[in-house]
Amino acid sequence: MGKGIDVPGAEVDTDPFVYGIGAQLAGGGVVTAVLPRTELKRSQVQFTTRR
């Protein structure tokens, strides 16, 4: 796997059924994910770029 970098992000932790995260990308885009709360203990989220 490639080397990761940290970027500023945001979380939405107000819904009882899902958890949302997102980050603004250096190129101006945004990446988001919405995960079911029942799967959070078994999940690790990583975003990657395509080449």
Sine and cosine of phi, psi and omega as CSV:
sin_phi,cos_phi,sin_psi,cos_psi,sin_omega,cos_omega
0.00,0.00,0.45,-0.89,0.00,-1.00
-0.97,0.23,0.12,-0.99,0.01,-1.00
-0.98,0.19,0.75,-0.66,-0.03,-1.00
-1.00,-0.02,0.35,-0.94,0.10,-0.99
-0.75,-0.66,0.50,-0.87,0.08,-1.00
-1.00,0.01,0.65,-0.76,0.08,-1.00
-0.75,-0.67,0.45,-0.89,0.06,-1.00
-0.88,0.48,0.62,-0.78,-0.02,-1.00
-0.60,-0.80,-0.05,-1.00,0.02,-1.00
-0.63,-0.78,0.42,-0.91,0.07,-1.00
-0.76,-0.64,0.50,-0.87,0.12,-0.99
-0.89,-0.46,0.95,-0.30,-0.11,-0.99
-0.84,-0.54,0.69,0.73,-0.06,-1.00
-0.90,-0.43,-0.20,0.98,-0.03,-1.00
-1.00,-0.04,0.70,-0.71,-0.02,-1.00
-0.95,0.30,-0.25,0.97,-0.09,-1.00
-0.94,-0.34,-0.43,0.90,-0.03,-1.00
-0.71,-0.70,0.35,-0.94,0.05,-1.00
-0.81,-0.59,0.77,-0.64,-0.05,-1.00
-0.89,-0.45,0.60,-0.80,0.08,-1.00
-0.68,-0.73,0.40,-0.92,0.02,-1.00
-0.30,-0.95,0.31,-0.95,0.02,-1.00
-0.50,-0.86,0.55,-0.84,0.09,-1.00
-1.00,0.03,0.72,-0.69,-0.03,-1.00
-1.00,-0.01,0.43,-0.90,-0.03,-1.00
-0.85,0.53,-0.55,0.83,-0.02,-1.00
-0.99,0.17,0.03,1.00,0.04,-1.00
0.97,-0.24,-0.17,0.99,0.01,-1.00
-0.99,0.11,0.02,-1.00,0.03,-1.00
-0.73,-0.69,0.63,-0.78,0.09,-1.00
-0.86,-0.51,0.67,-0.74,-0.03,-1.00
-0.67,-0.74,0.35,-0.94,0.12,-0.99
-0.54,-0.84,0.62,-0.79,0.09,-1.00
-0.82,-0.57,0.83,-0.55,-0.11,-0.99
-0.87,-0.49,0.62,-0.78,0.09,-1.00
-0.92,0.38,0.72,-0.70,-0.02,-1.00
-0.86,0.51,-0.50,0.87,0.00,-1.00
-0.91,0.41,-0.29,0.96,-0.03,-1.00
-0.96,-0.26,-0.02,1.00,-0.12,-0.99
-0.87,0.49,-0.63,0.78,-0.02,-1.00
-0.92,0.38,-0.37,0.93,-0.02,-1.00
-0.96,-0.28,0.18,0.98,-0.10,-1.00
-0.90,-0.44,0.58,-0.82,0.18,-0.98
-0.72,-0.69,0.86,-0.50,-0.08,-1.00
-0.98,-0.21,0.78,-0.62,0.09,-1.00
-0.67,-0.74,0.71,-0.70,0.07,-1.00
-0.97,-0.22,0.53,-0.85,0.00,-1.00
-0.67,-0.74,0.34,-0.94,0.06,-1.00
-1.00,-0.09,0.46,-0.89,0.10,-0.99
-0.99,-0.11,0.54,-0.84,0.04,-1.00
-0.91,-0.41,0.00,0.00,0.00,0.00
